[in-house]
Structures are given as C-alpha cells and as structure tokens.
Amino acid sequence: MNDDDRQNMAGQLDRMLVAVADCRDRQAFKSLFEYFAPRVKAFGLRQGADPGMADEVVQETMINVWRKAKQFEATKASASTWIFAIARNMRIDMLRKANRPEPDMDDPAMVPDPEPQAHEIIHRKQEARRIEEAFASLPAEQQEVLRLAFFEDKAHSRVAAELGIPLGTVKSRIRLAFRHLRGVVGEEQ
C-alpha cells in the first residue's frame, strides 16, 4: 500500500467514524469493526495479553467506539489513533482489574461480629438503664456540663463560655459528675 492509498484509507475510516457519531450508521460501524477488530486483537497480543483478554479488549474497545463516537475529532487525531488509544486504555484497565487481589473471606476483618446472646442484650439494657438513672441523679448543673461537653462534643472552654462560668468550674463539675457516676455504676456491677 503506497502513501496515497494509506491517506485514502485513513480518510475513509475517519468518515465512517463520523457517520457513526452523526447518525449511528450501523453499516459504517460494521466496516470499522471488520477493519479494526483483527488489528486491535493483534495489538493486545503483542502487548502480552492472552487470546481471551485480547478478544475482550476488542469487544470493549468497539463498544466504546460505538458509545463515544461523538467524542471523535478528526482535526485532533485519525480514527486509527483514536481507536487504538481506546484499546490501550481498555487493556490497562483490564490489567488493573486482573491484578486486584480478591478479598480473603477468612480475614477476621471480613467476618461479621456474632449476634449478641439474649443475656448480653439484657445485661446491656440494664447497664444503660443504671447509667441513665445515675445521670438523672446528678445535680442539674453537672448534667448540663456533661451534656454540652460529651453529648454535643463541645470543648470545655466553649461550655464555660456558653454557661458563663469559669473553665475551672466546668472541669470541676465534670470531675465530680464522673466520680458520682463511677460510684453508682461501679457499686452495682
């Protein structure tokens, strides 16, 4: 094939790809497929793909040619260059997927925690009730400081500013509340 024939063929391929983009021309796509499928497969095989992967590269490449034909710009690249860029990227994507390790289902991180036994559920509920009762038995100012600091996750200095009390008072109330809670909950365990 001489240079004129190559340029003529490149022009025909560009026009077929534009026809696929503009009016979803099935005959033009069929011609592109017949021309490029064996070339893309040979490309994949030369790059080290096994025959199965090379066939998959061909299929996925041509599907993308059909789907993305509107993105082709003849002023930037020839149809051949554009299609082989898709094939190259497809091959890289497939290699990445093939080299991704399979999850080890025996890995402890993959095994869900066992469902708690009935006695554990009852124990947790009883413990939660004891803590709620102990919290309710705190003086109102200690409850307020704990609520702001721990349930609303506010810094001690912000709690002091909101309540209009010194930072030392906030810390003292928290310390006293914890001492009381530990005493009540700890006694019952």
C-alpha positions in Angstrom: 0.0 0.0 0.0 1.5 3.3 -1.0 1.2 6.7 0.8 -1.8 7.8 -1.3 -3.6 4.6 -0.6 -2.9 4.9 3.1 -4.2 8.5 3.2 -7.3 7.5 1.2 -7.9 4.6 3.7 -7.4 6.9 6.7 -9.9 9.4 5.3 -12.4 6.6 4.7 -12.0 5.4 8.3 -12.4 9.0 9.6 -15.6 9.4 7.6 -17.0 6.1 8.8 -16.4 7.1 12.4 -18.0 10.5 11.8 -21.0 8.6 10.3 -21.3 6.5 13.4 -21.1 9.7 15.5 -23.6 11.7 13.5 -26.3 9.2 12.6 -25.4 5.9 14.3 -24.6 4.4 10.9 -24.6 0.6 11.6 -23.0 -0.2 8.2 -20.2 2.2 8.9 -19.7 0.7 12.3 -19.7 -2.8 10.9 -16.9 -1.8 8.4 -14.9 -0.2 11.3 -15.3 -3.4 13.3 -14.2 -5.6 10.5 -11.2 -3.4 9.8 -10.1 -2.8 13.4 -11.1 -5.9 15.3 -8.2 -8.1 14.0 -5.7 -5.2 14.4 -6.8 -4.4 17.9 -6.5 -8.1 18.8 -3.0 -8.3 17.3 -2.1 -5.2 19.3 -3.3 -6.8 22.5 -1.4 -10.0 21.8 1.8 -8.0 21.1 1.3 -6.3 24.4 1.3 -9.6 26.2 -2.4 -10.2 26.6 -3.6 -13.8 26.4 -6.1 -14.6 23.5 -9.1 -14.3 25.8 -8.1 -11.0 27.2 -7.2 -9.8 23.6 -10.7 -10.7 22.5 -12.2 -8.9 25.5 -10.1 -5.8 24.7 -11.5 -5.9 21.1 -15.1 -6.2 22.3 -14.8 -3.4 25.0 -12.9 -1.2 22.6 -15.5 -1.4 19.9 -18.4 -0.9 22.3 -16.7 2.3 23.5 -16.2 3.3 19.8 -19.9 3.0 19.3 -20.8 4.8 22.6 -18.2 7.6 22.4 -18.1 8.2 18.6 -19.4 11.7 19.2 -16.2 12.5 21.1 -14.0 11.8 18.0 -12.5 14.9 16.4 -10.8 14.3 13.1 -8.9 17.6 13.5 -7.1 16.2 16.6 -6.4 12.6 15.6 -7.1 10.0 13.0 -9.8 7.3 13.6 -7.0 4.8 13.9 -5.1 6.8 16.5 -8.3 7.4 18.5 -9.4 3.8 18.4 -6.0 2.4 19.4 -5.9 4.9 22.3 -9.2 3.4 23.5 -7.8 -0.1 23.1 -4.6 0.8 25.0 -6.7 2.3 27.9 -9.0 -0.7 27.9 -6.1 -3.1 28.2 -4.6 -1.1 31.1 -8.0 -1.1 32.9 -8.3 -4.9 32.4 -4.8 -5.5 33.7 -5.6 -3.4 36.8 -8.7 -5.4 37.4 -6.9 -8.7 36.9 -4.1 -7.7 39.4 -6.5 -6.5 42.0 -6.4 -9.0 44.9 -9.5 -10.9 45.7 -10.9 -10.3 49.2 -10.0 -13.0 51.7 -13.3 -14.1 53.2 -11.4 -15.8 56.0 -9.8 -12.5 57.1 -11.1 -11.6 60.5 -12.0 -8.1 59.3 -14.4 -9.7 56.8 -16.2 -11.9 59.4 -19.1 -10.1 61.0 -19.3 -9.9 64.7 -21.5 -12.6 66.1 -25.0 -11.6 67.1 -25.1 -10.9 70.8 -26.7 -13.5 73.0 -30.0 -12.7 74.8 -28.4 -12.4 78.2 -25.8 -9.9 76.7 -28.6 -7.8 75.3 -30.5 -7.8 78.7 -27.2 -7.0 80.5 -26.5 -4.1 78.2 -30.0 -2.7 78.6 -29.8 -3.0 82.4 -26.4 -1.3 82.3 -27.8 1.5 80.1 -30.7 2.0 82.5 -28.4 2.2 85.5 -26.3 4.8 83.8 -29.4 6.8 82.8 -30.6 6.7 86.4 -27.2 7.7 87.7 -27.1 10.6 85.2 -30.6 11.7 86.3 -29.5 11.7 89.9 -26.7 14.3 89.2 -27.3 17.9 90.1 -28.7 19.9 87.1 -25.5 21.9 86.7 -23.4 18.7 86.3 -25.9 17.2 83.9 -25.7 20.4 81.8 -21.9 20.4 81.7 -21.8 16.7 80.7 -24.5 17.1 78.1 -22.6 20.0 76.4 -19.2 18.5 76.7 -19.9 14.9 75.8 -23.2 14.6 74.0 -22.8 17.8 72.0 -19.0 17.4 71.8 -18.1 20.9 72.8 -14.7 22.0 74.1 -14.6 22.7 77.8 -13.8 26.4 77.1 -16.8 26.7 74.8 -19.0 25.1 77.5 -17.6 27.7 80.0 -18.4 30.5 77.6 -22.0 29.2 76.9 -22.8 28.8 80.6 -21.0 32.0 81.6 -18.9 30.1 84.2 -15.1 29.8 84.7 -13.2 27.0 82.9 -12.1 25.5 86.2 -15.7 25.2 87.3 -16.6 23.3 84.2 -13.7 20.9 84.8 -14.7 20.5 88.5 -18.3 19.7 87.6 -17.2 17.1 85.1 -14.8 15.5 87.6 -17.5 15.5 90.4 -20.1 14.0 87.9 -17.7 11.2 86.8 -16.9 10.4 90.4 -20.6 10.1 91.2 -21.3 8.0 88.1 -18.4 5.7 88.8 -19.6 5.3 92.4 -23.2 4.5 91.4 -22.5 2.3 88.4 -19.4 0.7 89.8 -21.2 -0.3 93.0 -23.9 -2.2 91.1 -21.5 -4.2 88.9 
